[in-house]
Amino acid sequence: MTHVPVAGRVAAGGVSVAGMDLQLNGRRALVTASSGGIGAAVAHRLAAEGCRVLVHGRDAGRAGAVADAIRTAGGTAEVVLGDLTDAAQTEQVAAAAQAFGVRILVNNAGPVAQRDWRTADPAAWAATFDGNVVSAVRLIRALVPAMRADGWGRVVNLGSRTATAPQPNLVDYSAAKAAVVSLTNTLAKDLTGTGVTANVVSPGVVVTDGMREMFLADAPGPTTWAELEPKLAREYAPNPAGRLGTPEDIAAAVAFLASPLAGYITGIDLRVDGGITGVP
């Protein structure tokens, strides 16, 4: 694929990517759960930087639409389908990623549901850990050996602000994301001297389509998102940045950590949350 000049590059979602060249042209990436939301934004951003992207999802139509949008914008993308909570299907996803030549693994998949100590039974805990932790571990174990052999690779795991600021209505999810931070730290140490890095990007309150629909449905009266969002930024998620996050905010952080420019960064939990973590 011909590398598009840095000045004036535009991601498939219409977001300008002008600026620093992240030296990702020709790299190959798997972004899990990239058929929508944050994952789709990451796939678009990596493709706009010149990566060949393997779009993953469970729905062929949604994943195909993301890949089509990337190709329309001049990028390269293919699709792999599979439920990462199923070991056999994960093996198939991993095999496709190996054949694709993936050296950048973005573990974005991770189910979330609001549960407290009264509603989170042991089965819910197990399912949350399987979807957020074990699924990532399976892919890391499958794909990192080739990175080691090449002497270069990137693992970027998606965490959450709840890993360091646990929420009482997200008890199992908060614990699972804390485990993601921990496993990433031990992985980084295990990869010492290999040229492979492992990092976490932890989003704060990020406005995806699903989140926007949820808040509009819960609003006390008829309202528009333009009216509701400033109120949420003040009352629901007050933070020093003074706004809610976007999928593109997270994608920018992931793309940098996935790039050769971030070779001296490993084992970190990069909180992309507007400063909300630690705010009383």
Order of alpha helices (4+ residues) and beta strands (2+ residues): beta-alpha-beta-alpha-beta-alpha-beta-alpha-alpha-beta-alpha-beta-alpha-alpha-alpha-beta
